[in-house]
Amino acid sequence: MTNENSLDAAESTTNLTSPAKGKIQQINHSEKKGNGEDLAADGYDTWNDERKEEEKESNPLNPNGSSNAKDKDREERALIVSLTQGRPRETWNQKVEFLLAVIGFAVDLGNVWRFPYICYQNGGGAFLIPYVIMLLLGGLPLFYMELALGQFHRCGCLSIWNRICPALKGVGMAICIIDIYMGMYYNTIIGWAVYYFFASFTSELPWEKCGKPWNTEACLSVDIPTNLTNTTTPAREYFERNVLEQYKSNGLEYMGPVKPSLALCVFGVFVLVYFSLWKGVKSTGKAVWITALAPYFVLVVLLIRGVTLDGAGEGIRYYLTPEWEKLKNTKVWIDAASQIFFSLGPGFGTLLALSSYNKFNNNCYRDALLTSSINCLTSFLAGFVIFSVLGYMAKIQNVDIDKVGLEGPGLVFIVYPEAISLMGGSTFFSIIFFLMLITLGLDSTFGGLEAMITALCDEFPNFIGKRRKLFVLVLLAFIYICALPTMTYGGVYLVNFLNVYGPGLAILFVVFVESAGVFWFYGVDKFSDDIEQMLGQKPSLYWRICWRYISPTFLFVILIFSILNNEDMLGEEYYYPEWAIPLGWLLTLSSVICIPLYMIYKFDISRGSFKRKLRTMFKPEPLVPLSGQISTMISTV
């Protein structure tokens, strides 16, 4: 490993200009004297002093060298940022592994159970207009921003703020806490899919007919005509009374004990997650070949089966028929903005982490366009899969399609399994459907947890970075223990509660602060210079306008409307007790409070006058290499 990195360093140095070589030699020479951080800093100071002397000699009319300061700073920044800190940074074995990891993170369960519902609820085909507009003006610029930031600075969501705006390092802390909340409930949902997956290995699916021990007298198969209104279906009772057994709880007031079978399924999910993350991008890169590609194979199979069902055409027509008058409704545009934001997933630290393992000159602009387009097209494809089956169910029950569909977990754990049970080859289609849900969920949970792991390994390279396998094991064990309440009989109510008040509201505020820090404090011009150093050309005026004005406004509007409608996000199937709402806001505050608290801490430890402290807080810290080894060739120096 050491010999290979030394060879890379030598090869990179030969491609630099003579002054750059001298700078590298100066740093490496200073580090040979010792292994401490002070020696590296001394090397940097000597380098910086030498640069200033060169500027004075080359321009006697401007002894401070200010005329060329910008160009010199850019050269110095490009060179320093390519230096690793202590241990060589891993890179993806293949470019396609990075793309699959990003696509796998962005394409999650929400693409299947949320987008189709939001689409037909907000005008069908007409909804695609605000959806695409919000993608171009808000979602895609933020997506591109995070990929570029991670690739340029090559570190996670904690250390990166030292190089952008040190006062906002609390943003990285908030992201880590949000990722823990995500791990607590998201893996439980995957556990439900695991439960269904193993239950599908029977000749007759257990939710196909009534008469099972968990069924009630109100159970009635969906293919039996009836005028009764107080009936329920075998699929609904299987989910609520057998998988969750939520009737044994009283909501959040009494959730009951942990259900062992669910706890075992979720434990299996955590085991899969561990062996996909323990070796970093080396193990994740192998896992995504399955978890990112398998859902597309299953979606195509289910689409072919779905469009051949009786009534599928009516369902697809219902999905796509535009209702243009709905575009006058503000809610449609807010739903489009929210859907594109949560679908692409900026702000969770995942895009930063994944792109930080790229090569410095990788074309992250092209990656952003490609992966975001695939994500949106996947959502659109999932709509055909879902609505072809909803049309089939409506035909069987002789009702309107809007009487069949459910949003969220109910769609994939009740309605779709119900439809599968009525098809020929139901066992096969049930197995591949829940396999798809598992792989969709695993990709996203890989990404969320990798964001936190990368951030902490970069922030504490000696203590955590060198013990990654042990750290990942301890972290996942901690999250699993914290997630146990979601595996109780009333755990479904907690899952929904955590979804809304854990990351749901907090992430919007965090990403707004993140964008303000990058675009307003660090500066769009400096950020554009960084991209130019990687790609060889500056972002166009369109991107710079979006970053400076439109994207922050996009986030602020979503945040305000989400805060105003937070109780509606909890749904109407269960009315949460009055004390739950203040508790939810405390849960949201537990992550976002990191931002102001760290600003206060940073101000307190800074030296000097009030103005100097403020200047120190918001000025990027010098990029001082700790162990000086070139890992990338920078052709702009």
N, C-alpha and C positions, 0 to 999 in steps of 0.2 A: 504493500500500500504506500509506504513512504517513498520507495524508489519511483513508483509510478507518478506520484504527485510531484516529486522533484523534477522528473523528466518533463511533465506538463509545464512546470514553472519555467524550465529552461527554454522549451519550445516557444512559450508565450513571450518570453523576454526577447527572443531573437526577432520578433515581429514588431517591437516597439522602437521608437526613435532613440537616438543616443542620449538625450537628456533624460528620457524616461528610464533607460537602463541604469543611468547613474543614480537616479532616485531609488530604484529597486535595490541596487547594490548598497546604497547608504542604509536603507532599512534593514536589509538582511545582515549587514555588517554589525549594526547596533544590536541585533537580536542574538548574534553569535556570542556576544559577551555575557549573556545571561538569559534566563528563561522568564524573568519577571515582566510585568506590565510596564514598569517604570522605564526599563531599557527600551522597549518598543516606543514609548512616548518620547524618550530622548532622541531616538532615531527620527521620529516624525518632526520634532522641533528643529533638528539639524537640517533636515530636508527643507522645511519651510523657510528657515533663515537663508539657506543657500539660494532658494528660489527668489527671495526678495532682493538679495544682493545682485543676482543676475538681472533682475528687472531694472535696478538702479543703473547698472553699467550700460544696459542696452538703451536706456532712455534717460539721459541726464537732465532733460527738461521736466521730467516727471519722476523724481526720486522715489516716490511712494509706489510707483508701478501701478497706478490705478487704471491707466488706459487699457491695459491688457488683463485686468484682474478677473474679469468674467471668464475669458477664455482659459486663463490659468486655473481658475477654480474648477472649471468644468473638467479640464484634463486631470487635475488632482483628484477630483471626486470619482471620475470613471476608473482611475487607477486604484484608489483605495478601496472602492466598493467591491473590487474583484479579489480582494484579499480575504482569505478565510480566517476565522477566529479559532485558533487552537487546534481543532480537529477538522480534517477535510470534509467539506459538505458533500453529501451524497447527491447524485443526479439520477434521473430516470434512465433505466436501461434503454428504453426506446421512447421516441416522441409520442407514439400512439398510446403508450401507457398513461402518460399525462393527460392526453385528450380523453381517454376512457374514464380516468378518475374524475375529471371535471364534469363530464357528461353524466357519469353515475351519481355524482353529488347533486347536480341540478335536477336531474330527472328522478323524482321520488314519488311517494304515495300520493302526494297532492296532485300530480299530473293526471292520475287515474280517477281519484274520487272527488277532486274539487273543481278542476277546470271545466269538465263537461257540464256540471251542475251550474256553475257561474255563467257559462256561455248561454245555455238555454234560458236561464232565469233573466238574463239581461239583453235579450233581443236576438238570440240565435246567431245567424251569420252576421248580423249588424254589429255584434259585440267585437268581432275581429278588427273593426276599424279603430276603436279606442285602444284595443289590446296592442295592436302594432304600433300605434302612435306612442303609447306609454313605453313600449319596448325601445323605440328609437330615441326618445327624449330623456328617459329616466333610467330604465333597467340596464340597457346595454352600456351607456357611459360609465355607470358604477361598476358593472361587471369588468369592463376593460380596465378601469382604474385599479381594481384590486389585483388583477393579473399582472399589470405593469409594475405596480409597487412591489409585489412579492418577488418578481423576477429581478428587478434592479437592485433592491436592497438585500435580497437573499437571506431573509430572516422572518420569524413569525410575528404575531400581532402584538407582542410585548416589546421586544428589542427594536422593532422598526420605528417606534415613536422617538427614540433617542436621536434618530437621523432625520426626523420630520418636524416634530414639535414636542419636546420633552414634557411639557405641562400636560399633555393629553395621553400620557401613558396609562392612565386609568381606563381609557377606552379598551386597551388590550386586556386589562384585568376584568372589566365588565364582560367582554366576549368569553373569557374562560369560564366565568360563572354561568353565563347563559348556555354554554355548551354542556355544562354539567346538568342543568335543568333539562336540556334536550335529551341527553342520555338517559335520564331518569324515566321519562315517559315514552319516548320514541321506540326504545328497545322493547318496551312492554307491548306496544302495538305489533311489532314484528313477532313477538312471542305468541300473540293471538293467531297470526298467520301460520306459525310453526304448528300450533295445536290443530288447526284445520288441515294442514298438510298431512300430518300423520293420521288424522281421522278419516282422510279420503281413501286410504288403502283398504277399501272394503268393496264388496260386490254391489252393495246398496248403501248409498250415502246416508249417514245418520240423521240428516235434516230433510230427507226426502218425504217421509210420511209421519203422521201422528202416531200415537200409541206407545211412545217411548216413556221410560220412567220420569223424565223431566217435563213431559207434555201435560198441559192442563185440559180441562173439558172444553175450553174455548178454542182449542187448536182445530184448524180446518185447512186442508190442502188447497192451494191457490187454484188448482184446475177444477175444483168443485164449485159450481154456481151456487150463490146464496144471496139472500136479501138481508141477512143479519149484519149488524154494524159492530158488534162487540166481539168479533172473532179475531184470531191471530193465526199466524202461519207457522208451519214446522221449522222453517229456517230462522224466523225471529226467536222462537222459543229455544231453539238449540243455542243460539248466540247468547241470549240473555239469561237463560235458566240452566244451561249446561256448561258452556264455556266460561262465562263470567259468574253465574249464580248470583246475580246482583239483587235478587229478591231476598237474599239472606242479610242484606245490609239496610240501613236507614239513611243512605246517602253519606255525606261527610260527617254527620253527627255520630254514626256508628258504621264503620266500614267492615268490621268483622276481621277474622283471622286471615292469614295468607293462604291462598289455595295452592296446595303442593304441586299439582300438575302444571299450573301456570308458571309457578316459580321455576320448575324444572325446564320448561320450554324457554323461558327468558334466560335462564342460566346457559342453555345451549347457544343462544344468540350471543351472549357475552364471550363464550369460548371461541366462537367463530370470529368475533371481532378481535379478540386478543391475537390469534394466530395470523390475522391479516395486518395487524399494526405493529407487532413486536419488533420487527426488523426494519421498520421505516418504509421508504418507498420501494425497497427491494421486495418486501412481502406484499405490500399493497399493490404494486405494479403487476404482480402475478394474479392476485385475487380479482382485480377489475376485469380481466379478460372474461371471467365467468359472470360476475355480478352486474357488469355494465352491458354485456351483449345478450345474455339470456332473456331479459325482459322483451327485447325487440323480436326475438324468435317467437316467444309466446304471444306477443301482441298480434303478430301477423297470423299465427295459427288461429287465435280467437277471432280475429277479424274475418278470416275466410269462413269460419264456422258461423259467425254471427250474421253475415249478410245473406246466408242461405236459409235463415230461419223465416218462418211465416210472420209477417208484420215488421220485418227489419227495415223495409223501405220507408214505412210510415215513421218509424223511430228516427231514422237519419234525416228525413224531411223535417221533422219537428226540431231536430238539433240545428239544422242549417238555415231554416226559413228566417229571413231577416225581418225584424220588427223595427223599422227605421224610427218610428216615433219615440222609442225608448232612449235614443241617443240624446234627447233633450233633457233626460233625467241625470242630475249630477251624480247620483249613486252609481250609475253604470260606469262612469269614468273613474270614480274612486275604486270600484271593484276591479276594474281593469288594471289600475295602478298597483293595487295591493297584490293582485294575482301575479303580475309580472315580477314584482319585487320578491315575493316569497318563493316564487318558482326558480328564479336565477340564484337567489341566496347570497347576495353581497352582504358583508357585515358580520358573518359568522366566523371570519378568520380563515375559512377553509381555502378560499381562492388564493389568499396570501400564502398560506402554507404550501399548497400544492405547486404553485408557480415558483416558489423560492428554490425548488429543486431543479429548475430548468437551467439550461445553459444561458449565459448572459446575453447572447445575441439571438436567442430564439424569437421568432416572429409572434409575439403575444397578441398583436393586433389581429392577425389572421385567426389565431386561436379563439379570440373573443367572439369574432363574427361567426365562426364555424360552430362552436359549442353552444352559443346562445340560440342560434337558428335551429340546431338539432333539438334543443330542449323545447322550443315553442312548437315545432312540428310534431314532436312526440305527444305533447298535450292535445294537439288537434287530432292526431291519429287515435289517441285513446278515446276521444269523443265518439268516433265511429264505432269502436269496439263496445263501448257502454250503451250507446243509444240504439244500436241494432238489437241488442238484447232487451232493452227496455221496451222497444216496439213489439218484440215477441211476447214479453210478459203482459203488455197491455192488451194484445190480441187474445191471449188465453183468458184473461180475467174480464175481458169486455169492458174495459174502463179507459179513460183518457191517460195519456202517458204521464202527465203531471201528477196523477194519483199513485203512480208506481214508484217513481224515483225518490231516493233519499240522498242527502248530502253527507259526506264524510264517511266514517267507518260503517254506517248502516248500509251504504251503497255496496261496499266490497265484502262485507261480512253477513249481509242478509239478502239483499235483492239479487246480486249476481250469483251467489251460491244457490239461491232458490231457482234461478233460471237454469243453471247448470244441471240441477237435479232432474229437470224435465226433459233434458236433451238425451239423445242416444250417445253412448260412450261417456256418460256423466263422470265416471271415476277418473278417466284419463284427463278430461278437461278440468276437473276439480284439482287434480294434482298439479298440472302445469300452471293453472291460475294462481294458486297459493304459492307455488315456487316463484312465480313472477313477483308477487307481493314481497316475499322474503328478500329476493335479490334487489328489488327497488329500495327496500328499507335499509339493507346492509350497506349499500353504497353511500347513502346519505349519512348514516351513523359513522361510517369510516371517516368521512370528511369532517364531520363536526368534532370528533374526538382527536383526529390528527391535527386540527387547528390548535387545540390546547396543548397537545403533546409537543408539537414543533415549537410553539411559543415558549414553553417552559424549558425545553432542551436548549434552545438558543439563549435564553436568559441566564440559565445556570448550566453552562456546558460541562463544567467539571463535576458538579454534584449530581445532576440529573442526566445530562447528555451522555455521559460515559456509562450510565446504568439504565439505559432506555428500557430494556426488557423487564427489569425489576420494577421500574417506575410505571410502565404500562400495566403490569399485573396489579400493583397496588391501587392505581387509579381506577381500573375497571372493577376491582373488588369493592372499593369505596362507593362507586356509583351504583353497583348492584345492591349493596346494603341499603343505600338511600332510596332505591327504587322499589323496595319490598312492599311499601304501602300501596303501590299501584297494582300489586298482584293479589290484593285482598278481594273480598266479594264486592266491596264498594269501590274498587280501584278505578273503574271506568269513569266515575265522577271526578276523581283526582287527576286522571289523565287529561280530561277536557279542561280542568281548572289550570293545570300546569301549562297546557298548550297556549292558553290565552294570556295568563299573567306571568309565565316564566320567560320565554323568549318573545312571545307575540307582540307585546307593546314595547318592551325594553329594547329590542333589536332595532326598532325604528328610530328611537332616540339616539342610540349608540351610533348607527350608521350616519345619521344627520351630523353628529359631532365629528365623526371620522371624516366625512366629506368636507366639513368646514375647516378642519385641521389641515387637510391636504390642499384644498383649493384656495383657501383664503389666507391661512397662516404660512404654510410652506410655499404656496403660490402656484398658480397654473403655469406660469412661464417657466419656473424652475422644474416643475414636474414634466413639462413638455421637453425641456432640455434633456432630462433623464431618459425619456423615451427616444429622443433623437440619438443619444449615445448608444442605445441598444439596437435600434432599427435602422439608423442612418438617415432618418428624416423625421421632421416634426409632425405631430398630429395636426390635422387640418383645422381651419377656423371653426368648423361645425363642432368638433369635439371640445375645443377650448371654450366655446360659448356655453355648451351643455354643462361642462364641468364648473364654470364660474357662476352661472346663473340658474339654469333650468333644473339640473339634477338636485341641488339643495332645496329648491322650491318644491320639486316633486316629492321629496322625502318629508318636508315639513307639512305639506297638505295631507299626505297619508297619515302622518303621526297625529295631527289634530283630529281628523275624522275618526281614527281608531280609538282615540281617548274618549271622544264623545259617545261612541257606540260600543264601548267595551262590554257592557252587560249583555247586549244583543249577541255578541260573539259566543257567549256561553250556551246558546240554544234554549229551547223551550221544553225539552223532554223532562228536565229536572230543574226545579227552582232552588237555587242555592240559598242557604240561610243568610240572614243579614250580616252576620259576622264574617262571612266568607269574602265579601267584596273588599272591606278594609284589609283583610289578610292578603288578598290578591295584590293590592297596591303595595303592601310591604314587601311581597315577593318580587314585584317589579323593581321597587326601590333598592332591594338588596344588591342588584347588579349595577344599576346606573349611578348609585351613590359613590361608586369607586372613582368616577370621573372628578367630581368636585373635591373629594377627600384627598386624592392624589395631588391635585393642584395646590391644595393648602399645604400638604407635606412638602412638595417641591419648592414652594415659596419659602417655607420655614427653613429648609436646609441650604437655600441659596445665600450667597454672601453679597454684601454691599448694600447700597441704598435701595429705597423702594423701587425706583425706576430701573436700577441695575438688576434687581431680582426679577422684575417682570421681563426684562430683556433676556436674561439668562433662561427663564422658563420657556420662552417661546422661540428661542434660537436653536436650530439644530446643533447637536454636539459634534465636535470634530471626529471624523471617521478615522480613528487611530487603530491600526492593525495590532493584534495581540501576539501573533506569532508569524506574521509576514511570509506568506507563501502564495505566489500567484497561482490561481486555479483557472483563469480564463484569459483568453487573448482579447485585449481591448484595442481595436484598430483605430479608434479616434484619437489616441494619445500621440 
